[in-house]
Amino acid sequence: MDEKNPLSERLSSSLNLEKICVDMRDRGFDVGISGDRGRFVCNYTYWLSLNNIQNDRVHVLFVHVPMFSVKSEDHQIDFIENLLCSIEQILQTQKLYFIFKFQDVQLQPLSK
């Protein structure tokens, strides 16, 4: 599919999916991590997103949602709002961790 990432190379989200799932369960949603991206459009969309956006500032997450006949539109809107809040909260925590981690680093002068 791409020369820089052969099909044998596994691509995954840079988000902490386990923490997101725990937080979403705490918010009352029945969620889990799936290794099945679906077929055809879903799989390709997720792979293409992960392949093209590989940096620390942009994160990729693919979420399968049920039809409105299974979960109401209002429920799904509530879910998405909570998911975005959860992701934001976790990313803020990660940023704080990196700030504190880097504060402990002592810089050494370059030798000539």
LINZI-V73051 format. One record per residue. N is the residue number from 1. OMEGA is omega in whole degrees, -180 to 180 (none if undefined). D_LAST is the distance of its C-alpha to the last C-alpha in Angstrom with 2 decimals. Layout:
n->(N | N)
omega->(OMEGA | OMEGA)
d_last->(D_LAST | D_LAST)
This chain:
n->(1 | 2 | 3 | 4 | 5 | 6 | 7 | 8 | 9 | 10 | 11 | 12 | 13 | 14 | 15 | 16 | 17 | 18 | 19 | 20 | 21 | 22 | 23 | 24 | 25 | 26 | 27 | 28 | 29 | 30 | 31 | 32 | 33 | 34 | 35 | 36 | 37 | 38 | 39 | 40 | 41 | 42 | 43 | 44 | 45 | 46 | 47 | 48 | 49 | 50 | 51 | 52 | 53 | 54 | 55 | 56 | 57 | 58 | 59 | 60 | 61 | 62 | 63 | 64 | 65 | 66 | 67 | 68 | 69 | 70 | 71 | 72 | 73 | 74 | 75 | 76 | 77 | 78 | 79 | 80 | 81 | 82 | 83 | 84 | 85 | 86 | 87 | 88 | 89 | 90 | 91 | 92 | 93 | 94 | 95 | 96 | 97 | 98 | 99 | 100 | 101 | 102 | 103 | 104 | 105 | 106 | 107 | 108 | 109 | 110 | 111 | 112)
omega->(-180 | -178 | -177 | 177 | 179 | -178 | -179 | 180 | -179 | 175 | 178 | -179 | 176 | 177 | 177 | -174 | 179 | 179 | 179 | 180 | 179 | -180 | -180 | 175 | 176 | 178 | 175 | -179 | 179 | -176 | 177 | 178 | 180 | 174 | -178 | 179 | -176 | -179 | 172 | -172 | -178 | -178 | -178 | 179 | -179 | 180 | -178 | 178 | 179 | -178 | -174 | -177 | -179 | 174 | -175 | -175 | -179 | -178 | -179 | 175 | 177 | -177 | 172 | 178 | -179 | 176 | -180 | 178 | 179 | 176 | -174 | 178 | 179 | 179 | -179 | 176 | 177 | 179 | -178 | 178 | 179 | 178 | 179 | 177 | 179 | 179 | 180 | -180 | -179 | 178 | 177 | 178 | 179 | 180 | 178 | 179 | -180 | 178 | 180 | 180 | -178 | 178 | -180 | -178 | 176 | -180 | 178 | 178 | 178 | 177 | -178 | none)
d_last->(46.53 | 42.94 | 40.68 | 37.54 | 39.53 | 42.31 | 45.35 | 44.29 | 41.23 | 42.13 | 41.18 | 41.69 | 41.42 | 38.28 | 40.67 | 41.61 | 45.15 | 46.26 | 45.51 | 47.21 | 50.26 | 50.53 | 50.29 | 52.85 | 55.20 | 54.92 | 55.97 | 59.03 | 58.19 | 58.82 | 55.64 | 53.85 | 51.15 | 52.52 | 51.03 | 53.69 | 52.55 | 55.94 | 56.73 | 56.35 | 55.37 | 53.88 | 51.80 | 50.55 | 49.81 | 47.72 | 45.89 | 45.21 | 43.90 | 41.57 | 40.42 | 39.68 | 38.22 | 35.36 | 32.96 | 32.55 | 34.46 | 37.65 | 39.83 | 42.82 | 45.96 | 49.27 | 52.33 | 55.78 | 58.48 | 62.20 | 64.91 | 66.51 | 69.63 | 67.69 | 65.60 | 66.62 | 64.60 | 64.29 | 62.94 | 60.36 | 59.25 | 58.91 | 56.91 | 54.48 | 54.03 | 53.31 | 50.97 | 48.89 | 48.81 | 47.79 | 44.93 | 43.75 | 43.95 | 42.00 | 39.27 | 38.95 | 38.68 | 35.94 | 33.97 | 34.40 | 33.27 | 30.03 | 29.49 | 30.13 | 28.07 | 24.96 | 25.60 | 24.94 | 21.40 | 18.75 | 15.51 | 12.35 | 9.29 | 6.45 | 3.79 | 0.00)
